[in-house]
Amino acid sequence: MTRALTRRRFLSIAACAGLAGSSTELAAPERLRWQGVALGADVSITLVGPDAITRPALARARLEIEAYEARFSLFRAESELVRLNAQGFLPEVDARWRALLLACDHLHKATGGAFDPTIQPLWLAHARGSDIDAARALVGWDRVRLPAPGQRGLQLGAGQALSFNGIAQGAATDAVRAVLHAAGLRRVLIDIGETAAIGGPWQIGLSDPEVGEFAREMLQDNAVAVSTPAALRLDANALHILDPRKHAAPKWSSTAVTAQDATLADGLSTAACFMSLAELRNCLADMPSVGSVTLLAQSGETITAQAGCEPMFRLSNPQEHCGDLSRQH
């Protein structure tokens, strides 16, 4: 699989990736920025602190990224996920695997099946022009035998394959954030396809390839993820984010989720592409760590919702008002 078929995100870091109101500090030598590629996404980590802390902490963070690549990347031929998909089972999974599988199971249930990592055969069928109906018949998270007490392995149903492209980037982001926080850093911005902050505020622009920036978020010790189905077309009938429940067009042009952790924001933003407002409101009732869900309609209108609240606003021209997002509700 080539990198041209990756799941792409559109987060632009506004104000030169700066801490809002702290341009002098960021211009100082204490600012360290690293860029790379992981899990099919461009990666950047910005750290603010003494060089004696930031450099060794960054080295540990890069080791953590490598650990997630080795387990969950579809772009690395020797990864554990590629091996799982080829042979249908892994005899043993570690703590990182168990945490990610638990998050997938929670999201699958909370979204009524709109989040489902067994979508991979269907994704490949569209991308390769093979039998769509046969591939859709393989989708079903309930057929995956998850590790249970006393069971160390993971077993897929016959013919199944997994993709964690809708959640692994968020999980890696959270893992890196934990490593950097443990190192004593208190002002960090991490972007591994999803964006998470230690400290802040960091001003983040949320963009759609058609309309450009449609909202802004001020991150402080939380995370944001954006999903845009039309960022890549697999074939004449399908975009690169698919509904695992049925053949349906995305309900939204882009979806953005803020949450305490990037794993949840990543997975929910993926599922939200095919969820109605009513479905999202029901879902958010069981997710207190979600801050907000911002939906960009095909018309260019934006809708933002929180658990237990009516949609916070509807704007016909969101770019004129996106600076007001932090003051809504």
Secondary structure, 3 states (H helix, E strand, C coil): CCHHHCCCCCEEEHHHHCECCCHHHHHCCCEEEEEEEECCEEEEEEEECCHHHHHHHHHHHHHHHHHHHHHHCCCCCCCHHHHHHHHCEECCCCHHHHHHHHHHHHHHHHCCCCCCHHHHHHHHHHHHCCCHHHHHCCCCHHHCECCCCCCCCEECCCCCCCCCCCCHHHHHHHHHHHHHHHCCCCCEEEEECCEEEECCCEEEEEEECCCEEEEEEEECCCEEEEECHHHCEEECCEECCCCCCCCCCCCCCEEEEEECCHHHHHHHHHHHCCCCHHHHHHHHCCCCCEEEEEEECCCCCEEEECCCCCCCCEECCHHHCHHHHHHCC
